[in-house]
């Protein structure tokens, strides 16, 4: 069985409809560009036949090669809706599983890189404006790490679903069985968390975890800080503290308030 790198060409009769002739041209020229390694051009050509299942599937496989994971997944899911034959479904589910697995690996690598960047950050700039900017960068990295952590879990869960779906339709597919084991092992190493539980293993001290409301307040303050509207940012944070006095126990929130307060006083 051919999987993620397979590009399918369907040669149609020359007397077909204009749409069929356009699809034939897209498949033929797109495959040529794909095999030449010009994936951007191949994707553009396949995109000219959005109603052709093979062109849509080929887009998914081409986008996989460019590491455009979410776009590849969308195309493969669309192709799965267009062709319901068992053989095609087995291949498409395998490709979806492999794409989700690659997405999880990419997100995990990026999350680790952000973690190393955070570990090396120091909020000790003498200039208050520079220090505030450092805080903004730090918070941005932390939020991105939380998003990536959730993405790793959800992608691994979807990868497991994809490979299991393949094996239900093609029980002898050894590649699907091998990749299923990889995805299950990776998920087990993360504590077996599902997509809705990604944050459970990250906060060592649950009492320090900020509420969604507090995070929104801090994000609003960050946007004001980026515009050097320190006093407005301070007002937002102080109002949040009045609305929820329990935030006094949240170090992240209070550190932000202290830094923005100093910036406002220096302005």
Secondary structure, DSSP 8 states (H G I E B T S, - for coil): ---TT--------TTS-HHHHHHHHHHHHHHHHHHTT-HHHHHHHHTT-TT-HHHHHHHHHHHHHTT-HHHHHHHHHHHHHH---HHHHHHHHHHHHHHHHHHHHHHHHHHHHHHHHHHT-----SSHHHHHHHHHHHHHHHHHHHHHHHHHHHHHHHHHHHHHHHHHH-TT-HHHHHHHHHHHHHHHHTTS--TT-TTTTT-S-GGG---HHHHHHHHHHHHHHHTT-HHHHHHHHHHHHHH-GGGGG-HHHHHHHHHHHHHHHH-
